[in-house]
């Protein structure tokens, strides 16, 4: 499929994809088309165990994200954290965040925000299939 569209995309120099490092078949397909790999993304997994609540300094606190209330705080953390990450530079919008609630992999109560005093400085999103952490 990629070979068939390549003649039609001669102006495209970069493609940003997430391919697992051990997916040799897909990796070899892209190499055969003269694409180079700049970096890898890894999925970290662990067995679910009970985890003690962290001991945070007194000016820090976690808060469970609430839709229609915390979108701006979440956007600040997410967009700051991804501002220079190639392929993710485009900031999310409030509408993008509101749409997360209806996604199949969203878990109720699965997003937490980390605050330093009243300023959002981090987020933790646990989705059905993976977890994302952002710090700014």
C-alpha positions in Angstrom: 0.0 0.0 0.0 2.8 2.4 0.9 4.6 1.7 -2.3 1.5 2.5 -4.3 1.1 6.0 -2.8 4.7 6.9 -2.7 4.7 8.4 -6.3 1.9 10.7 -5.3 3.6 12.1 -2.2 6.9 13.2 -3.6 6.7 16.5 -1.7 6.6 14.7 1.7 10.0 14.4 3.3 9.1 13.3 6.8 6.6 10.9 8.2 6.1 10.5 12.0 4.8 7.1 13.0 5.0 5.0 16.2 6.4 1.6 15.3 7.4 -0.8 18.0 11.1 -1.5 17.9 10.6 -5.3 17.5 8.2 -4.9 14.5 10.9 -5.8 12.0 8.4 -6.3 9.1 7.1 -2.8 9.2 10.5 -1.3 9.9 12.0 -3.2 6.9 9.2 -1.9 4.7 10.0 1.7 5.6 13.8 1.1 5.2 13.1 -0.4 1.7 11.4 2.9 0.8 14.5 4.9 1.9 13.0 6.2 5.1 15.3 6.4 8.1 14.3 6.0 11.7 15.0 9.0 13.9 14.0 7.5 17.3 11.9 4.8 18.9 8.9 5.0 21.2 8.7 2.4 23.9 5.7 1.1 25.9 6.7 0.5 29.5 4.7 -2.2 31.2 4.6 -3.5 34.7 2.4 -5.8 36.8 -0.4 -4.1 38.6 0.5 -3.8 42.3 -0.8 -1.6 45.1 1.3 1.6 45.1 1.6 3.8 48.1 0.6 7.4 47.8 3.6 9.6 47.1 4.9 11.9 49.8 4.7 15.3 48.1 6.3 18.5 49.4 3.6 20.6 51.2 3.0 23.0 48.3 2.2 20.1 45.8 -1.0 18.2 45.4 -2.8 15.9 43.0 -6.4 16.5 41.9 -8.6 14.2 39.8 -9.3 15.9 36.4 -12.9 17.1 36.0 -14.4 17.7 32.5 -15.9 21.1 32.0 -13.7 22.5 34.7 -10.0 21.5 34.3 -9.5 21.6 30.6 -7.3 24.8 30.6 -5.0 23.4 33.3 -4.7 20.1 31.5 -3.9 21.9 28.2 -1.2 24.0 29.9 0.6 21.0 31.1 0.1 18.9 27.9 0.9 21.6 25.4 4.0 22.8 27.4 5.3 19.2 27.6 4.8 18.5 23.9 5.7 21.9 22.4 9.0 20.8 21.0 8.4 17.0 20.5 8.6 16.4 16.8 5.2 15.3 15.4 3.3 16.6 18.4 4.0 20.3 18.3 0.4 21.2 17.3 -1.2 22.2 20.6 -4.5 20.5 21.7 -7.6 22.6 22.1 -10.3 22.7 24.8 -12.5 20.9 22.3 -9.9 18.1 21.8 -9.8 17.6 25.6 -13.6 17.5 25.9 -13.7 14.8 23.2 -11.4 12.6 25.3 -14.3 11.8 27.6 -16.0 10.0 24.7 -13.1 8.0 23.6 -13.2 4.2 23.9 -10.0 3.9 26.0 -10.9 6.7 28.5 -11.3 5.5 32.0 -13.5 7.5 34.4 -11.2 9.3 36.9 -8.2 8.3 34.8 -6.6 11.7 34.6 -4.9 13.5 37.5 -3.3 16.9 37.6 -0.3 17.8 39.7 -0.3 21.3 41.2 2.4 23.4 42.8 0.3 25.7 44.9 -2.4 26.7 42.4 -0.3 26.2 39.2 -0.7 23.0 37.2 2.8 21.5 36.7 2.1 17.9 35.7 -0.6 15.4 34.6 -1.0 11.7 34.7 -3.5 10.0 32.4 -4.3 6.3 32.8 -6.1 5.0 29.7 -7.4 1.5 29.2 -4.3 0.4 27.2 -1.5 2.7 28.5 -0.4 5.5 30.8 0.9 8.9 29.9 2.8 11.3 32.2 3.6 15.0 31.4 5.6 17.4 33.4 6.3 21.0 32.7 
